[in-house]
Amino acid sequence: MRLDETSEVRPAPGELLVEAVALGICGTDLDIISGKYGAAPPGEERLILGHESLGRVLEAPRGSGFATGDLVVGIVRRPDPVPCPACAAGEWDMCRNGLYTERGIKAQHGYGCERYALEPNFAVKVEPGLGPLGVLLEPTSVVAKAWDHIERIGARARSWKPRTLLVTGAGPVGLLAAMIGREKGLETHVLDQVDSGPKPRLVADLAATYHRDPRVIADLAADIVLECTGADSLVLRVIQYGGRDSIVCLAGLSSGGRTVNFDVGGFDRQAVLQNDVVFGSVNANRSHYEAAGAALAQADHAWLERLISRRVPLEHWREAFVRKPDDVKVVVDFSPEAP
């Protein structure tokens, strides 16, 4: 990992020229840096990082729907060139053949540079009132997609009226999932292992309940569970101890390579007899970015600002990739002047 000079970007006809304002750092970036994941563009040895973007339009073609000065977020995933049925329908988050690419992750350079080109079809305009909080749009889109699918699954039964939500993990994704749960009027519970720092207070200020004891999973038997850690023990608990007619969404990514004893028969019996659903969710399409923008606009902006535990100037960029005990969301600021 290094900060380097690269050639000046030249947008193709019809593309926006965008200057970076901020870049969110997440676990995916750390996995790429450690070599666990990610790929450079074909024929290149290095990948420009960055998929949680916030930028300001410098140049916009006529008819693009954007204007100079607009704040924008770049969508991460691009559909495969075939395309598969999902990508052809604009649901590239559900790509079936795996030939998609992703800015800053898989085979396309990311948004971690001072200026970059962006196709208008993959740019999302940020409400001016959000300002620098627009950098939270991409992680919010991930949970907006999870909520979209939860509600579609719930619609299988007209009588399904969820009351309780359990979120495991109080990282940025977990807290944003809890925020949307509260916006939907659900009794919301968040499970995490820390007993100090900003996370318990952030949960309390959502009018949600913070827990540290994993036994709450069985005791609560929530209608909806959003698992945002990928921790083996929690994944097993949430799929085993959901409530009747419950929906469990797995949104955290496990590292794999470990085996545990698991009562498959017991799980099958419960899932069948209780009409339970367990599903996985990743990434987002344009509709989810738009839903994320609406959720952020509705949220308490002072609460959202507290999610961003550190804003690191570009000249000290390495500090953003070192985790600290009280970190929630860390952001690299490309400009000393916030929008």
KOLLUMVO-89993 format. One record per residue (C-alpha): residue number from 1; x, y, z. Coordinates in pm, 1 decimal. Example, Ala and Ser with C-alpha at 12.3 -4.5 7.8 and 13.67 -1.06 7.14 Angstrom:
REC  seq  xx  yy  zz
REC  1  1230.0  -450.0  780.0 $
REC  2  1367.0  -106.0  714.0 $
# end
This chain:
REC  seq  xx  yy  zz
REC  1  0.0  0.0  0.0 $
REC  2  137.1  337.6  -96.9 $
REC  3  39.2  690.7  -197.5 $
REC  4  152.0  741.5  -554.6 $
REC  5  132.7  973.8  -851.9 $
REC  6  -69.6  859.8  -1150.3 $
REC  7  -155.6  1008.8  -1485.1 $
REC  8  -421.4  1279.2  -1503.0 $
REC  9  -765.5  1135.1  -1569.0 $
REC  10  -932.4  1207.9  -1901.9 $
REC  11  -1305.0  1132.7  -1890.4 $
REC  12  -1448.5  953.1  -2191.0 $
REC  13  -1726.2  1131.9  -2382.5 $
REC  14  -2035.8  1152.1  -2164.8 $
REC  15  -1851.0  1089.7  -1835.5 $
REC  16  -1828.2  1319.1  -1533.7 $
REC  17  -1499.1  1452.5  -1402.2 $
REC  18  -1511.9  1431.4  -1023.0 $
REC  19  -1277.3  1554.2  -751.7 $
REC  20  -1256.6  1344.7  -436.6 $
REC  21  -1394.3  1496.6  -118.2 $
REC  22  -1378.7  1197.0  117.6 $
REC  23  -1322.3  824.0  116.4 $
REC  24  -1458.1  579.1  372.9 $
REC  25  -1236.6  291.8  488.4 $
REC  26  -1385.5  -47.4  571.7 $
REC  27  -1290.1  -408.6  636.3 $
REC  28  -1294.2  -488.4  264.9 $
REC  29  -1009.8  -239.4  212.2 $
REC  30  -808.3  -403.9  488.1 $
REC  31  -868.7  -747.4  334.3 $
REC  32  -748.2  -621.5  -4.9 $
REC  33  -435.3  -472.8  150.2 $
REC  34  -358.8  -802.3  326.2 $
REC  35  -397.6  -993.7  0.5 $
REC  36  -712.7  -1184.3  95.8 $
REC  37  -928.5  -1033.7  -173.7 $
REC  38  -937.4  -801.4  -472.5 $
REC  39  -784.0  -777.7  -819.1 $
REC  40  -613.8  -505.8  -1022.7 $
REC  41  -752.3  -412.2  -1365.9 $
REC  42  -644.2  -652.5  -1642.6 $
REC  43  -285.5  -591.5  -1749.1 $
REC  44  -200.9  -379.1  -1443.2 $
REC  45  -6.5  -469.0  -1132.0 $
REC  46  -168.7  -233.4  -883.1 $
REC  47  -522.8  -139.0  -781.4 $
REC  48  -631.8  209.8  -676.1 $
REC  49  -833.4  152.3  -358.8 $
REC  50  -1158.0  312.7  -250.8 $
REC  51  -1523.2  215.1  -291.3 $
REC  52  -1694.8  431.9  -24.9 $
REC  53  -1673.0  759.1  -212.9 $
REC  54  -1788.0  1116.7  -189.8 $
REC  55  -1690.5  1357.1  -466.0 $
REC  56  -1774.6  1690.8  -621.1 $
REC  57  -1844.6  1725.4  -992.6 $
REC  58  -1586.4  1937.5  -1175.9 $
REC  59  -1717.0  1883.6  -1527.5 $
REC  60  -2053.2  1746.8  -1640.0 $
REC  61  -2161.1  1686.5  -2000.7 $
REC  62  -2477.5  1856.0  -2116.1 $
REC  63  -2778.6  1633.3  -2062.2 $
REC  64  -2606.9  1418.4  -1798.6 $
REC  65  -2842.7  1529.6  -1520.2 $
REC  66  -2548.2  1664.8  -1318.1 $
REC  67  -2395.3  2008.8  -1279.7 $
REC  68  -2061.4  2144.9  -1167.3 $
REC  69  -2050.6  2150.4  -787.9 $
REC  70  -2290.3  1860.8  -731.1 $
REC  71  -2190.6  1617.7  -458.3 $
REC  72  -2198.8  1260.6  -587.8 $
REC  73  -2132.6  906.1  -474.3 $
REC  74  -2006.5  648.6  -721.2 $
REC  75  -2182.3  313.4  -737.2 $
REC  76  -1933.2  33.1  -672.6 $
REC  77  -2038.6  -258.3  -891.0 $
REC  78  -2056.0  -265.1  -1271.7 $
REC  79  -2260.0  -527.2  -1457.5 $
REC  80  -2088.2  -805.7  -1644.6 $
REC  81  -2039.9  -763.0  -2020.8 $
REC  82  -2252.9  -1063.7  -2118.3 $
REC  83  -2485.0  -961.4  -1938.1 $
REC  84  -2655.8  -1219.3  -1715.5 $
REC  85  -3035.1  -1186.0  -1663.7 $
REC  86  -2988.3  -1003.2  -1331.7 $
REC  87  -2737.4  -749.6  -1467.1 $
REC  88  -2953.2  -693.8  -1775.6 $
REC  89  -3239.9  -598.3  -1542.3 $
REC  90  -3025.3  -348.1  -1350.7 $
REC  91  -2980.6  -584.0  -1055.0 $
REC  92  -2604.1  -621.6  -1080.8 $
REC  93  -2591.0  -684.1  -706.9 $
REC  94  -2747.8  -1022.1  -792.1 $
REC  95  -2505.1  -1106.7  -1077.6 $
REC  96  -2537.0  -1478.0  -1159.2 $
REC  97  -2217.2  -1549.4  -1348.5 $
REC  98  -1965.4  -1355.4  -1137.5 $
REC  99  -1829.9  -1153.6  -1431.0 $
REC  100  -1914.5  -819.8  -1268.3 $
REC  101  -1638.5  -571.9  -1179.2 $
REC  102  -1618.5  -337.7  -879.1 $
REC  103  -1451.1  0.5  -841.9 $
REC  104  -1168.7  -25.8  -590.9 $
REC  105  -1222.5  -398.4  -536.7 $
REC  106  -1236.5  -615.7  -846.7 $
REC  107  -1071.2  -530.9  -1180.7 $
REC  108  -1152.7  -156.6  -1178.6 $
REC  109  -963.2  125.6  -1012.1 $
REC  110  -1137.0  279.8  -713.9 $
REC  111  -1223.5  630.0  -602.7 $
REC  112  -913.7  682.6  -387.5 $
REC  113  -756.6  947.2  -608.5 $
REC  114  -783.8  1323.3  -628.1 $
REC  115  -979.1  1317.9  -955.6 $
REC  116  -1161.9  1038.2  -1131.3 $
REC  117  -1404.4  979.1  -1415.6 $
REC  118  -1754.9  856.5  -1339.6 $
REC  119  -2033.9  746.4  -1570.9 $
REC  120  -2356.8  938.0  -1498.1 $
REC  121  -2552.7  610.4  -1487.6 $
REC  122  -2336.0  503.3  -1193.1 $
REC  123  -2335.4  834.9  -1008.3 $
REC  124  -2580.6  913.7  -729.4 $
REC  125  -2650.5  1275.1  -642.2 $
REC  126  -2618.7  1354.7  -271.1 $
REC  127  -2872.9  1582.4  -107.2 $
REC  128  -2693.5  1912.3  -31.0 $
REC  129  -2814.2  1898.3  329.5 $
REC  130  -2613.2  1580.1  390.6 $
REC  131  -2285.9  1744.8  288.3 $
REC  132  -1983.9  1546.2  409.3 $
REC  133  -2214.1  1280.5  558.2 $
REC  134  -2273.8  1164.0  202.2 $
REC  135  -1966.8  943.2  247.1 $
REC  136  -2197.7  711.7  446.1 $
REC  137  -2418.6  649.1  142.8 $
REC  138  -2236.7  338.1  15.8 $
REC  139  -2237.6  142.0  345.0 $
REC  140  -2599.5  248.0  397.1 $
REC  141  -2685.9  113.5  50.9 $
REC  142  -2567.1  -230.7  160.4 $
REC  143  -2815.4  -243.2  448.7 $
REC  144  -3085.7  -77.3  237.3 $
REC  145  -3052.4  -373.2  -0.4 $
REC  146  -3075.0  -615.6  294.7 $
REC  147  -3391.8  -440.3  417.3 $
REC  148  -3539.7  -447.9  66.8 $
REC  149  -3500.6  -825.1  51.7 $
REC  150  -3621.2  -876.0  409.2 $
REC  151  -3943.2  -695.8  324.7 $
REC  152  -3988.4  -886.4  0.3 $
REC  153  -3949.4  -1215.0  185.8 $
REC  154  -4182.3  -1099.1  462.1 $
REC  155  -4447.7  -1026.5  201.9 $
REC  156  -4484.5  -1404.3  148.8 $
REC  157  -4740.5  -1390.8  432.4 $
REC  158  -4993.5  -1108.2  444.4 $
REC  159  -5016.4  -1152.9  820.8 $
REC  160  -4641.8  -1094.1  880.8 $
REC  161  -4606.0  -783.8  1097.0 $
REC  162  -4259.8  -781.4  1257.4 $
REC  163  -4211.6  -607.8  1590.3 $
REC  164  -3856.8  -689.7  1700.2 $
REC  165  -3519.1  -651.8  1530.6 $
REC  166  -3185.6  -784.1  1651.3 $
REC  167  -2863.7  -657.3  1493.0 $
REC  168  -2542.2  -841.6  1575.3 $
REC  169  -2240.9  -613.0  1552.2 $
REC  170  -2221.4  -241.2  1624.7 $
REC  171  -1983.6  -149.3  1345.7 $
REC  172  -2092.8  102.4  1081.0 $
REC  173  -2307.2  -148.0  890.8 $
REC  174  -2472.9  -277.3  1208.0 $
REC  175  -2545.5  71.1  1340.2 $
REC  176  -2685.9  183.7  1005.8 $
REC  177  -2902.1  -130.1  994.1 $
REC  178  -3031.1  -47.1  1342.2 $
REC  179  -3094.5  312.4  1235.3 $
REC  180  -3316.8  195.8  949.7 $
REC  181  -3490.2  -48.4  1183.9 $
REC  182  -3579.7  237.5  1416.9 $
REC  183  -3698.1  445.5  1120.7 $
REC  184  -3932.4  155.6  1042.1 $
REC  185  -4067.7  164.2  1398.7 $
REC  186  -3923.4  -168.6  1514.3 $
REC  187  -3817.9  -247.8  1870.8 $
REC  188  -3445.8  -266.0  1804.2 $
REC  189  -3170.2  -449.4  1989.5 $
REC  190  -2797.2  -443.5  1909.9 $
REC  191  -2547.0  -704.5  2029.7 $
REC  192  -2176.3  -624.4  2047.0 $
REC  193  -1884.7  -720.8  2268.8 $
REC  194  -1754.5  -379.4  2380.2 $
REC  195  -1865.7  -223.1  2708.0 $
REC  196  -1722.0  125.8  2656.7 $
REC  197  -1649.7  375.7  2383.1 $
REC  198  -1902.7  534.5  2147.2 $
REC  199  -2101.0  227.0  2038.3 $
REC  200  -2327.3  175.0  2342.4 $
REC  201  -2418.5  543.6  2345.7 $
REC  202  -2486.1  548.2  1970.2 $
REC  203  -2727.1  257.2  2016.7 $
REC  204  -2896.4  421.2  2315.1 $
REC  205  -2941.3  744.4  2122.2 $
REC  206  -3134.8  552.2  1857.6 $
REC  207  -3378.5  456.4  2135.8 $
REC  208  -3254.9  100.5  2088.3 $
REC  209  -3122.3  -147.1  2347.0 $
REC  210  -2756.3  -245.6  2366.1 $
REC  211  -2653.3  -598.7  2473.1 $
REC  212  -2323.7  -775.0  2537.9 $
REC  213  -2448.0  -1122.3  2633.9 $
REC  214  -2508.4  -1343.6  2326.2 $
REC  215  -2779.3  -1530.5  2516.4 $
REC  216  -3006.1  -1243.8  2414.5 $
REC  217  -3028.9  -1410.5  2070.9 $
REC  218  -3227.3  -1703.3  2212.7 $
REC  219  -3407.7  -1498.7  2476.4 $
REC  220  -3531.7  -1237.8  2231.0 $
REC  221  -3627.0  -1472.1  1942.8 $
REC  222  -3651.7  -1164.2  1720.1 $
REC  223  -3874.5  -1143.8  1416.1 $
REC  224  -3584.0  -1007.3  1210.4 $
REC  225  -3212.1  -1062.9  1265.7 $
REC  226  -2939.7  -878.5  1074.7 $
REC  227  -2607.3  -1052.6  1135.1 $
REC  228  -2332.4  -801.0  1055.7 $
REC  229  -2019.3  -957.0  1209.5 $
REC  230  -1945.4  -1277.3  1017.6 $
REC  231  -1829.7  -1430.7  1348.5 $
REC  232  -1882.4  -1807.9  1335.7 $
REC  233  -2037.9  -1837.3  1680.8 $
REC  234  -2289.3  -1559.6  1617.1 $
REC  235  -2383.3  -1688.1  1271.9 $
REC  236  -2464.2  -2027.1  1425.5 $
REC  237  -2662.0  -1874.8  1711.5 $
REC  238  -2878.6  -1650.0  1496.1 $
REC  239  -2977.2  -1924.1  1253.1 $
REC  240  -3059.2  -2157.1  1541.2 $
REC  241  -3254.4  -1925.2  1769.9 $
REC  242  -3472.7  -1705.3  1554.1 $
REC  243  -3836.9  -1652.0  1638.8 $
REC  244  -4127.9  -1823.5  1468.1 $
REC  245  -4165.0  -1706.1  1105.0 $
REC  246  -3836.8  -1520.5  1152.6 $
REC  247  -3611.3  -1382.0  881.1 $
REC  248  -3234.1  -1391.8  934.8 $
REC  249  -3015.6  -1189.2  698.4 $
REC  250  -2643.4  -1268.4  694.5 $
REC  251  -2463.6  -948.3  595.9 $
REC  252  -2124.4  -1008.7  761.9 $
REC  253  -1853.2  -1199.4  576.3 $
REC  254  -1683.4  -1489.2  754.9 $
REC  255  -1320.6  -1576.1  685.0 $
REC  256  -1390.9  -1948.8  639.1 $
REC  257  -1159.7  -2242.2  694.5 $
REC  258  -1298.9  -2343.2  1033.4 $
REC  259  -1530.4  -2628.2  1125.9 $
REC  260  -1776.8  -2653.9  1414.8 $
REC  261  -2022.3  -2912.4  1540.3 $
REC  262  -2370.3  -2825.1  1421.1 $
REC  263  -2702.5  -3004.9  1466.9 $
REC  264  -2820.2  -2996.4  1105.7 $
REC  265  -3126.7  -3205.7  1179.9 $
REC  266  -3234.2  -2980.9  1463.8 $
REC  267  -3192.0  -2671.2  1249.7 $
REC  268  -3384.4  -2826.4  962.3 $
REC  269  -3669.4  -2929.2  1191.1 $
REC  270  -3698.4  -2581.5  1340.1 $
REC  271  -3671.6  -2399.5  1006.8 $
REC  272  -3938.7  -2615.6  846.6 $
REC  273  -4183.0  -2617.7  1136.3 $
REC  274  -4144.9  -2242.5  1201.7 $
REC  275  -4133.3  -2119.3  840.1 $
REC  276  -3795.5  -1958.6  907.9 $
REC  277  -3582.6  -1795.5  637.9 $
REC  278  -3204.3  -1750.5  634.4 $
REC  279  -3045.6  -1564.0  344.2 $
REC  280  -2727.9  -1377.8  253.6 $
REC  281  -2699.8  -1026.8  113.0 $
REC  282  -2415.2  -826.5  -39.9 $
REC  283  -2365.3  -512.5  -248.6 $
REC  284  -2643.2  -288.9  -383.1 $
REC  285  -2794.7  -156.4  -704.2 $
REC  286  -2906.9  196.5  -787.1 $
REC  287  -3246.3  160.6  -618.9 $
REC  288  -3070.5  73.1  -292.8 $
REC  289  -2841.0  375.5  -315.2 $
REC  290  -3150.7  590.6  -359.0 $
REC  291  -3318.8  422.7  -61.6 $
REC  292  -3001.7  478.5  140.0 $
REC  293  -3006.9  847.4  54.3 $
REC  294  -3367.0  872.7  175.1 $
REC  295  -3280.5  692.3  501.7 $
REC  296  -2983.5  920.6  568.1 $
REC  297  -3188.2  1231.0  491.5 $
REC  298  -3445.7  1118.0  750.5 $
REC  299  -3183.9  1040.5  1016.4 $
REC  300  -3049.5  1269.6  1286.6 $
REC  301  -2747.8  1426.9  1117.9 $
REC  302  -2575.3  1488.9  1449.8 $
REC  303  -2601.1  1114.5  1521.2 $
REC  304  -2463.1  1032.1  1175.9 $
REC  305  -2168.2  1265.3  1233.6 $
REC  306  -2079.7  1066.9  1546.4 $
REC  307  -2052.9  749.7  1335.9 $
REC  308  -1748.5  905.5  1174.3 $
REC  309  -1501.6  858.4  1455.9 $
REC  310  -1196.9  990.6  1269.7 $
REC  311  -1143.4  1213.8  967.0 $
REC  312  -783.8  1168.7  855.2 $
REC  313  -622.9  1428.3  624.1 $
REC  314  -482.2  1286.0  301.7 $
REC  315  -124.8  1366.9  406.9 $
REC  316  -166.8  1129.2  703.5 $
REC  317  -351.0  863.9  501.8 $
REC  318  -172.6  565.7  660.6 $
REC  319  -339.3  641.1  995.4 $
REC  320  -677.9  567.6  840.8 $
REC  321  -581.6  203.8  782.7 $
REC  322  -479.2  138.9  1143.2 $
REC  323  -771.3  34.5  1361.3 $
REC  324  -810.4  202.5  1699.4 $
REC  325  -1026.5  83.1  1990.2 $
REC  326  -1294.6  351.7  1960.1 $
REC  327  -1317.8  349.9  1580.6 $
REC  328  -1656.4  320.9  1416.7 $
REC  329  -1613.1  469.6  1068.8 $
REC  330  -1283.5  620.4  955.9 $
REC  331  -1273.0  858.8  660.2 $
REC  332  -986.5  1000.9  456.3 $
REC  333  -1044.9  1371.3  381.3 $
REC  334  -909.5  1472.4  42.7 $
REC  335  -985.0  1839.9  90.2 $
REC  336  -931.2  2055.3  396.9 $
REC  337  -1254.7  2232.0  310.6 $
REC  338  -1565.2  2022.5  380.6 $
REC  339  -1845.0  2063.7  124.8 $
# end
